Amino acid sequence: MTGLIQDVRYALRQLRKNPGFAAVAVLTLALGIGANTAIFTVVDSVILRALPYKDSARIYRIWGALPSRGLSELPVSEPEFLEYKKSRSFDHMGAFVTAALNLTKAGDPERITATWASADALSVMSAETILGRVFSTEEDQRGPNQVVVLTRRAARVDPMVALRYE
């Protein structure tokens, strides 16, 4: 124990003799600790922490692949999705696609994110509404009578957008 105390005293004396070296050492340690903290924060939030959904360990994302062309993460097509859904391998199975759109109204257009989703996609994520309801499987059809589910943020942009949707 006395050897450790002597080593610490010697190191402190050497750092006091060379203040430039001490400043560089402290700065290097500070940058290293800060970078390590930032990286761990990202890894924790992206990889280690569970998704904010009920039974998130049971949620899977299915990708297609085309190894002959070097493509490993292709979205599953609609016919493939319908075949997977027929297989009954999963309790629920939903599909979605996301795009950025311009919402136009009386003022300036606003960039929003829109997601086209099957009715089951909302049940997979255990989506609940504050007001109204999510759409049903009967409404999960192509055609002119589409149903819109707004997020809280989209409703703040223009609460009447659902009434004007065509």
mmCIF file of the C-alpha atoms, coordinates in Angstrom:
data_MODEL
# 
_entry.id   MODEL 
# 
loop_
_atom_site.group_PDB 
_atom_site.id 
_atom_site.type_symbol 
_atom_site.label_atom_id 
_atom_site.label_alt_id 
_atom_site.label_comp_id 
_atom_site.label_asym_id 
_atom_site.label_entity_id 
_atom_site.label_seq_id 
_atom_site.pdbx_PDB_ins_code 
_atom_site.Cartn_x 
_atom_site.Cartn_y 
_atom_site.Cartn_z 
_atom_site.occupancy 
_atom_site.B_iso_or_equiv 
_atom_site.pdbx_formal_charge 
_atom_site.auth_seq_id 
_atom_site.auth_comp_id 
_atom_site.auth_asym_id 
_atom_site.auth_atom_id 
_atom_site.pdbx_PDB_model_num 
ATOM 1   C CA . MET A 1 1   ? 0.000   0.000   0.000   1.00 0.00 ? 1   MET A CA 1 
ATOM 2   C CA . THR A 1 2   ? 2.855   2.396   0.804   1.00 0.00 ? 2   THR A CA 1 
ATOM 3   C CA . GLY A 1 3   ? 4.353   1.715   -2.650  1.00 0.00 ? 3   GLY A CA 1 
ATOM 4   C CA . LEU A 1 4   ? 1.127   2.826   -4.310  1.00 0.00 ? 4   LEU A CA 1 
ATOM 5   C CA . ILE A 1 5   ? 1.022   6.054   -2.283  1.00 0.00 ? 5   ILE A CA 1 
ATOM 6   C CA . GLN A 1 6   ? 4.646   6.784   -3.178  1.00 0.00 ? 6   GLN A CA 1 
ATOM 7   C CA . ASP A 1 7   ? 3.909   6.181   -6.877  1.00 0.00 ? 7   ASP A CA 1 
ATOM 8   C CA . VAL A 1 8   ? 0.930   8.568   -6.803  1.00 0.00 ? 8   VAL A CA 1 
ATOM 9   C CA . ARG A 1 9   ? 3.007   11.280  -5.080  1.00 0.00 ? 9   ARG A CA 1 
ATOM 10  C CA . TYR A 1 10  ? 5.790   10.837  -7.647  1.00 0.00 ? 10  TYR A CA 1 
ATOM 11  C CA . ALA A 1 11  ? 3.288   11.081  -10.533 1.00 0.00 ? 11  ALA A CA 1 
ATOM 12  C CA . LEU A 1 12  ? 1.747   14.257  -9.076  1.00 0.00 ? 12  LEU A CA 1 
ATOM 13  C CA . ARG A 1 13  ? 5.215   15.840  -8.662  1.00 0.00 ? 13  ARG A CA 1 
ATOM 14  C CA . GLN A 1 14  ? 6.079   15.040  -12.278 1.00 0.00 ? 14  GLN A CA 1 
ATOM 15  C CA . LEU A 1 15  ? 2.787   16.501  -13.508 1.00 0.00 ? 15  LEU A CA 1 
ATOM 16  C CA . ARG A 1 16  ? 3.406   19.671  -11.461 1.00 0.00 ? 16  ARG A CA 1 
ATOM 17  C CA . LYS A 1 17  ? 6.862   20.028  -13.067 1.00 0.00 ? 17  LYS A CA 1 
ATOM 18  C CA . ASN A 1 18  ? 5.391   19.727  -16.595 1.00 0.00 ? 18  ASN A CA 1 
ATOM 19  C CA . PRO A 1 19  ? 2.070   21.657  -16.686 1.00 0.00 ? 19  PRO A CA 1 
ATOM 20  C CA . GLY A 1 20  ? 1.804   21.407  -20.511 1.00 0.00 ? 20  GLY A CA 1 
ATOM 21  C CA . PHE A 1 21  ? 2.026   17.625  -20.372 1.00 0.00 ? 21  PHE A CA 1 
ATOM 22  C CA . ALA A 1 22  ? -0.487  17.584  -17.507 1.00 0.00 ? 22  ALA A CA 1 
ATOM 23  C CA . ALA A 1 23  ? -2.956  19.685  -19.521 1.00 0.00 ? 23  ALA A CA 1 
ATOM 24  C CA . VAL A 1 24  ? -2.628  17.375  -22.541 1.00 0.00 ? 24  VAL A CA 1 
ATOM 25  C CA . ALA A 1 25  ? -3.073  14.303  -20.309 1.00 0.00 ? 25  ALA A CA 1 
ATOM 26  C CA . VAL A 1 26  ? -6.209  15.733  -18.656 1.00 0.00 ? 26  VAL A CA 1 
ATOM 27  C CA . LEU A 1 27  ? -7.641  16.825  -22.035 1.00 0.00 ? 27  LEU A CA 1 
ATOM 28  C CA . THR A 1 28  ? -6.971  13.378  -23.534 1.00 0.00 ? 28  THR A CA 1 
ATOM 29  C CA . LEU A 1 29  ? -8.684  11.672  -20.597 1.00 0.00 ? 29  LEU A CA 1 
ATOM 30  C CA . ALA A 1 30  ? -11.656 14.046  -20.824 1.00 0.00 ? 30  ALA A CA 1 
ATOM 31  C CA . LEU A 1 31  ? -12.099 13.436  -24.562 1.00 0.00 ? 31  LEU A CA 1 
ATOM 32  C CA . GLY A 1 32  ? -11.763 9.674   -24.101 1.00 0.00 ? 32  GLY A CA 1 
ATOM 33  C CA . ILE A 1 33  ? -14.315 9.555   -21.309 1.00 0.00 ? 33  ILE A CA 1 
ATOM 34  C CA . GLY A 1 34  ? -16.717 11.823  -23.236 1.00 0.00 ? 34  GLY A CA 1 
ATOM 35  C CA . ALA A 1 35  ? -16.445 9.775   -26.437 1.00 0.00 ? 35  ALA A CA 1 
ATOM 36  C CA . ASN A 1 36  ? -16.917 6.529   -24.502 1.00 0.00 ? 36  ASN A CA 1 
ATOM 37  C CA . THR A 1 37  ? -20.037 7.938   -22.819 1.00 0.00 ? 37  THR A CA 1 
ATOM 38  C CA . ALA A 1 38  ? -21.495 9.107   -26.140 1.00 0.00 ? 38  ALA A CA 1 
ATOM 39  C CA . ILE A 1 39  ? -20.875 5.755   -27.838 1.00 0.00 ? 39  ILE A CA 1 
ATOM 40  C CA . PHE A 1 40  ? -22.348 3.801   -24.940 1.00 0.00 ? 40  PHE A CA 1 
ATOM 41  C CA . THR A 1 41  ? -25.438 6.037   -24.938 1.00 0.00 ? 41  THR A CA 1 
ATOM 42  C CA . VAL A 1 42  ? -26.049 5.294   -28.621 1.00 0.00 ? 42  VAL A CA 1 
ATOM 43  C CA . VAL A 1 43  ? -25.398 1.551   -28.224 1.00 0.00 ? 43  VAL A CA 1 
ATOM 44  C CA . ASP A 1 44  ? -27.687 1.420   -25.179 1.00 0.00 ? 44  ASP A CA 1 
ATOM 45  C CA . SER A 1 45  ? -30.576 3.204   -26.888 1.00 0.00 ? 45  SER A CA 1 
ATOM 46  C CA . VAL A 1 46  ? -30.260 1.400   -30.245 1.00 0.00 ? 46  VAL A CA 1 
ATOM 47  C CA . ILE A 1 47  ? -29.148 -2.123  -29.338 1.00 0.00 ? 47  ILE A CA 1 
ATOM 48  C CA . LEU A 1 48  ? -29.485 -2.883  -25.641 1.00 0.00 ? 48  LEU A CA 1 
ATOM 49  C CA . ARG A 1 49  ? -32.746 -1.201  -24.600 1.00 0.00 ? 49  ARG A CA 1 
ATOM 50  C CA . ALA A 1 50  ? -35.985 -2.966  -25.472 1.00 0.00 ? 50  ALA A CA 1 
ATOM 51  C CA . LEU A 1 51  ? -38.368 -1.390  -27.959 1.00 0.00 ? 51  LEU A CA 1 
ATOM 52  C CA . PRO A 1 52  ? -41.173 0.685   -26.407 1.00 0.00 ? 52  PRO A CA 1 
ATOM 53  C CA . TYR A 1 53  ? -43.836 -1.831  -27.389 1.00 0.00 ? 53  TYR A CA 1 
ATOM 54  C CA . LYS A 1 54  ? -45.677 -4.491  -25.435 1.00 0.00 ? 54  LYS A CA 1 
ATOM 55  C CA . ASP A 1 55  ? -43.877 -7.872  -25.809 1.00 0.00 ? 55  ASP A CA 1 
ATOM 56  C CA . SER A 1 56  ? -41.168 -6.209  -27.922 1.00 0.00 ? 56  SER A CA 1 
ATOM 57  C CA . ALA A 1 57  ? -38.992 -9.336  -27.752 1.00 0.00 ? 57  ALA A CA 1 
ATOM 58  C CA . ARG A 1 58  ? -41.654 -11.071 -29.842 1.00 0.00 ? 58  ARG A CA 1 
ATOM 59  C CA . ILE A 1 59  ? -41.644 -8.488  -32.659 1.00 0.00 ? 59  ILE A CA 1 
ATOM 60  C CA . TYR A 1 60  ? -39.622 -9.390  -35.762 1.00 0.00 ? 60  TYR A CA 1 
ATOM 61  C CA . ARG A 1 61  ? -38.951 -7.613  -39.015 1.00 0.00 ? 61  ARG A CA 1 
ATOM 62  C CA . ILE A 1 62  ? -38.803 -9.748  -42.137 1.00 0.00 ? 62  ILE A CA 1 
ATOM 63  C CA . TRP A 1 63  ? -36.503 -8.737  -44.991 1.00 0.00 ? 63  TRP A CA 1 
ATOM 64  C CA . GLY A 1 64  ? -36.032 -10.214 -48.415 1.00 0.00 ? 64  GLY A CA 1 
ATOM 65  C CA . ALA A 1 65  ? -32.620 -10.909 -49.928 1.00 0.00 ? 65  ALA A CA 1 
ATOM 66  C CA . LEU A 1 66  ? -31.118 -11.202 -53.393 1.00 0.00 ? 66  LEU A CA 1 
ATOM 67  C CA . PRO A 1 67  ? -27.609 -12.579 -52.779 1.00 0.00 ? 67  PRO A CA 1 
ATOM 68  C CA . SER A 1 68  ? -26.811 -12.892 -56.508 1.00 0.00 ? 68  SER A CA 1 
ATOM 69  C CA . ARG A 1 69  ? -26.950 -9.084  -56.731 1.00 0.00 ? 69  ARG A CA 1 
ATOM 70  C CA . GLY A 1 70  ? -25.385 -8.441  -53.338 1.00 0.00 ? 70  GLY A CA 1 
ATOM 71  C CA . LEU A 1 71  ? -28.636 -7.186  -51.792 1.00 0.00 ? 71  LEU A CA 1 
ATOM 72  C CA . SER A 1 72  ? -29.307 -8.377  -48.243 1.00 0.00 ? 72  SER A CA 1 
ATOM 73  C CA . GLU A 1 73  ? -32.096 -6.123  -46.929 1.00 0.00 ? 73  GLU A CA 1 
ATOM 74  C CA . LEU A 1 74  ? -34.928 -5.774  -49.406 1.00 0.00 ? 74  LEU A CA 1 
ATOM 75  C CA . PRO A 1 75  ? -38.460 -4.888  -48.357 1.00 0.00 ? 75  PRO A CA 1 
ATOM 76  C CA . VAL A 1 76  ? -40.900 -7.765  -48.669 1.00 0.00 ? 76  VAL A CA 1 
ATOM 77  C CA . SER A 1 77  ? -43.335 -7.328  -51.561 1.00 0.00 ? 77  SER A CA 1 
ATOM 78  C CA . GLU A 1 78  ? -47.103 -7.335  -51.082 1.00 0.00 ? 78  GLU A CA 1 
ATOM 79  C CA . PRO A 1 79  ? -47.568 -10.845 -52.555 1.00 0.00 ? 79  PRO A CA 1 
ATOM 80  C CA . GLU A 1 80  ? -44.798 -12.185 -50.301 1.00 0.00 ? 80  GLU A CA 1 
ATOM 81  C CA . PHE A 1 81  ? -46.402 -10.525 -47.286 1.00 0.00 ? 81  PHE A CA 1 
ATOM 82  C CA . LEU A 1 82  ? -49.768 -12.115 -48.104 1.00 0.00 ? 82  LEU A CA 1 
ATOM 83  C CA . GLU A 1 83  ? -48.102 -15.546 -48.425 1.00 0.00 ? 83  GLU A CA 1 
ATOM 84  C CA . TYR A 1 84  ? -46.366 -15.124 -45.055 1.00 0.00 ? 84  TYR A CA 1 
ATOM 85  C CA . LYS A 1 85  ? -49.671 -14.058 -43.540 1.00 0.00 ? 85  LYS A CA 1 
ATOM 86  C CA . LYS A 1 86  ? -51.435 -17.158 -44.914 1.00 0.00 ? 86  LYS A CA 1 
ATOM 87  C CA . SER A 1 87  ? -48.812 -19.413 -43.295 1.00 0.00 ? 87  SER A CA 1 
ATOM 88  C CA . ARG A 1 88  ? -50.144 -18.599 -39.779 1.00 0.00 ? 88  ARG A CA 1 
ATOM 89  C CA . SER A 1 89  ? -46.612 -18.756 -38.352 1.00 0.00 ? 89  SER A CA 1 
ATOM 90  C CA . PHE A 1 90  ? -47.167 -15.550 -36.381 1.00 0.00 ? 90  PHE A CA 1 
ATOM 91  C CA . ASP A 1 91  ? -49.901 -14.342 -34.021 1.00 0.00 ? 91  ASP A CA 1 
ATOM 92  C CA . HIS A 1 92  ? -50.167 -11.050 -35.919 1.00 0.00 ? 92  HIS A CA 1 
ATOM 93  C CA . MET A 1 93  ? -48.449 -9.866  -39.046 1.00 0.00 ? 93  MET A CA 1 
ATOM 94  C CA . GLY A 1 94  ? -48.467 -6.331  -40.344 1.00 0.00 ? 94  GLY A CA 1 
ATOM 95  C CA . ALA A 1 95  ? -46.883 -4.451  -43.209 1.00 0.00 ? 95  ALA A CA 1 
ATOM 96  C CA . PHE A 1 96  ? -45.925 -0.813  -43.525 1.00 0.00 ? 96  PHE A CA 1 
ATOM 97  C CA . VAL A 1 97  ? -44.062 1.569   -45.786 1.00 0.00 ? 97  VAL A CA 1 
ATOM 98  C CA . THR A 1 98  ? -42.957 5.077   -44.826 1.00 0.00 ? 98  THR A CA 1 
ATOM 99  C CA . ALA A 1 99  ? -42.446 8.161   -46.989 1.00 0.00 ? 99  ALA A CA 1 
ATOM 100 C CA . ALA A 1 100 ? -41.897 11.887  -46.526 1.00 0.00 ? 100 ALA A CA 1 
ATOM 101 C CA . LEU A 1 101 ? -44.711 14.055  -47.930 1.00 0.00 ? 101 LEU A CA 1 
ATOM 102 C CA . ASN A 1 102 ? -45.634 17.706  -48.156 1.00 0.00 ? 102 ASN A CA 1 
ATOM 103 C CA . LEU A 1 103 ? -48.792 18.691  -46.291 1.00 0.00 ? 103 LEU A CA 1 
ATOM 104 C CA . THR A 1 104 ? -50.278 21.720  -48.014 1.00 0.00 ? 104 THR A CA 1 
ATOM 105 C CA . LYS A 1 105 ? -52.882 24.019  -46.588 1.00 0.00 ? 105 LYS A CA 1 
ATOM 106 C CA . ALA A 1 106 ? -53.556 27.770  -46.625 1.00 0.00 ? 106 ALA A CA 1 
ATOM 107 C CA . GLY A 1 107 ? -50.030 28.690  -45.463 1.00 0.00 ? 107 GLY A CA 1 
ATOM 108 C CA . ASP A 1 108 ? -46.652 27.228  -46.237 1.00 0.00 ? 108 ASP A CA 1 
ATOM 109 C CA . PRO A 1 109 ? -46.386 23.492  -46.935 1.00 0.00 ? 109 PRO A CA 1 
ATOM 110 C CA . GLU A 1 110 ? -45.007 21.388  -44.101 1.00 0.00 ? 110 GLU A CA 1 
ATOM 111 C CA . ARG A 1 111 ? -42.878 18.249  -44.496 1.00 0.00 ? 111 ARG A CA 1 
ATOM 112 C CA . ILE A 1 112 ? -44.464 15.282  -42.674 1.00 0.00 ? 112 ILE A CA 1 
ATOM 113 C CA . THR A 1 113 ? -43.759 11.570  -42.468 1.00 0.00 ? 113 THR A CA 1 
ATOM 114 C CA . ALA A 1 114 ? -46.586 9.337   -43.667 1.00 0.00 ? 114 ALA A CA 1 
ATOM 115 C CA . THR A 1 115 ? -46.829 5.608   -43.119 1.00 0.00 ? 115 THR A CA 1 
ATOM 116 C CA . TRP A 1 116 ? -49.102 3.315   -45.076 1.00 0.00 ? 116 TRP A CA 1 
ATOM 117 C CA . ALA A 1 117 ? -49.817 0.354   -42.838 1.00 0.00 ? 117 ALA A CA 1 
ATOM 118 C CA . SER A 1 118 ? -51.988 -2.717  -42.768 1.00 0.00 ? 118 SER A CA 1 
ATOM 119 C CA . ALA A 1 119 ? -54.554 -2.959  -39.975 1.00 0.00 ? 119 ALA A CA 1 
ATOM 120 C CA . ASP A 1 120 ? -52.537 -5.693  -38.273 1.00 0.00 ? 120 ASP A CA 1 
ATOM 121 C CA . ALA A 1 121 ? -49.427 -3.493  -38.129 1.00 0.00 ? 121 ALA A CA 1 
ATOM 122 C CA . LEU A 1 122 ? -51.126 -1.334  -35.526 1.00 0.00 ? 122 LEU A CA 1 
ATOM 123 C CA . SER A 1 123 ? -52.101 -4.338  -33.391 1.00 0.00 ? 123 SER A CA 1 
ATOM 124 C CA . VAL A 1 124 ? -48.542 -5.721  -33.590 1.00 0.00 ? 124 VAL A CA 1 
ATOM 125 C CA . MET A 1 125 ? -47.289 -2.460  -32.096 1.00 0.00 ? 125 MET A CA 1 
ATOM 126 C CA . SER A 1 126 ? -50.130 -2.413  -29.546 1.00 0.00 ? 126 SER A CA 1 
ATOM 127 C CA . ALA A 1 127 ? -51.193 0.983   -30.865 1.00 0.00 ? 127 ALA A CA 1 
ATOM 128 C CA . GLU A 1 128 ? -53.934 2.683   -28.899 1.00 0.00 ? 128 GLU A CA 1 
ATOM 129 C CA . THR A 1 129 ? -55.801 5.836   -29.732 1.00 0.00 ? 129 THR A CA 1 
ATOM 130 C CA . ILE A 1 130 ? -56.495 8.816   -27.534 1.00 0.00 ? 130 ILE A CA 1 
ATOM 131 C CA . LEU A 1 131 ? -59.496 9.796   -29.601 1.00 0.00 ? 131 LEU A CA 1 
ATOM 132 C CA . GLY A 1 132 ? -61.340 7.756   -32.210 1.00 0.00 ? 132 GLY A CA 1 
ATOM 133 C CA . ARG A 1 133 ? -60.135 4.365   -33.359 1.00 0.00 ? 133 ARG A CA 1 
ATOM 134 C CA . VAL A 1 134 ? -57.611 2.609   -35.563 1.00 0.00 ? 134 VAL A CA 1 
ATOM 135 C CA . PHE A 1 135 ? -58.790 1.141   -38.822 1.00 0.00 ? 135 PHE A CA 1 
ATOM 136 C CA . SER A 1 136 ? -60.170 -2.381  -39.110 1.00 0.00 ? 136 SER A CA 1 
ATOM 137 C CA . THR A 1 137 ? -59.266 -5.245  -41.442 1.00 0.00 ? 137 THR A CA 1 
ATOM 138 C CA . GLU A 1 138 ? -62.415 -4.510  -43.489 1.00 0.00 ? 138 GLU A CA 1 
ATOM 139 C CA . GLU A 1 139 ? -61.035 -1.019  -44.197 1.00 0.00 ? 139 GLU A CA 1 
ATOM 140 C CA . ASP A 1 140 ? -57.640 -2.470  -45.111 1.00 0.00 ? 140 ASP A CA 1 
ATOM 141 C CA . GLN A 1 141 ? -58.446 -2.476  -48.839 1.00 0.00 ? 141 GLN A CA 1 
ATOM 142 C CA . ARG A 1 142 ? -57.330 -0.424  -51.809 1.00 0.00 ? 142 ARG A CA 1 
ATOM 143 C CA . GLY A 1 143 ? -59.790 2.065   -53.153 1.00 0.00 ? 143 GLY A CA 1 
ATOM 144 C CA . PRO A 1 144 ? -61.171 5.570   -52.674 1.00 0.00 ? 144 PRO A CA 1 
ATOM 145 C CA . ASN A 1 145 ? -62.369 5.160   -49.069 1.00 0.00 ? 145 ASN A CA 1 
ATOM 146 C CA . GLN A 1 146 ? -59.070 5.215   -47.216 1.00 0.00 ? 146 GLN A CA 1 
ATOM 147 C CA . VAL A 1 147 ? -58.885 5.742   -43.440 1.00 0.00 ? 147 VAL A CA 1 
ATOM 148 C CA . VAL A 1 148 ? -56.388 8.092   -41.810 1.00 0.00 ? 148 VAL A CA 1 
ATOM 149 C CA . VAL A 1 149 ? -54.907 7.747   -38.343 1.00 0.00 ? 149 VAL A CA 1 
ATOM 150 C CA . LEU A 1 150 ? -53.218 10.935  -37.158 1.00 0.00 ? 150 LEU A CA 1 
ATOM 151 C CA . THR A 1 151 ? -50.461 11.246  -34.612 1.00 0.00 ? 151 THR A CA 1 
ATOM 152 C CA . ARG A 1 152 ? -50.627 13.948  -31.994 1.00 0.00 ? 152 ARG A CA 1 
ATOM 153 C CA . ARG A 1 153 ? -48.021 15.967  -33.916 1.00 0.00 ? 153 ARG A CA 1 
ATOM 154 C CA . ALA A 1 154 ? -49.943 15.783  -37.217 1.00 0.00 ? 154 ALA A CA 1 
ATOM 155 C CA . ALA A 1 155 ? -53.156 16.833  -35.502 1.00 0.00 ? 155 ALA A CA 1 
ATOM 156 C CA . ARG A 1 156 ? -51.352 19.915  -34.138 1.00 0.00 ? 156 ARG A CA 1 
ATOM 157 C CA . VAL A 1 157 ? -50.269 20.816  -37.683 1.00 0.00 ? 157 VAL A CA 1 
ATOM 158 C CA . ASP A 1 158 ? -53.847 20.808  -38.961 1.00 0.00 ? 158 ASP A CA 1 
ATOM 159 C CA . PRO A 1 159 ? -56.647 19.083  -37.039 1.00 0.00 ? 159 PRO A CA 1 
ATOM 160 C CA . MET A 1 160 ? -58.944 19.266  -40.058 1.00 0.00 ? 160 MET A CA 1 
ATOM 161 C CA . VAL A 1 161 ? -56.615 17.314  -42.369 1.00 0.00 ? 161 VAL A CA 1 
ATOM 162 C CA . ALA A 1 162 ? -58.522 14.056  -41.768 1.00 0.00 ? 162 ALA A CA 1 
ATOM 163 C CA . LEU A 1 163 ? -61.734 15.660  -42.965 1.00 0.00 ? 163 LEU A CA 1 
ATOM 164 C CA . ARG A 1 164 ? -60.159 16.824  -46.231 1.00 0.00 ? 164 ARG A CA 1 
ATOM 165 C CA . TYR A 1 165 ? -58.327 13.575  -47.023 1.00 0.00 ? 165 TYR A CA 1 
ATOM 166 C CA . GLU A 1 166 ? -59.386 12.085  -50.372 1.00 0.00 ? 166 GLU A CA 1 
# 
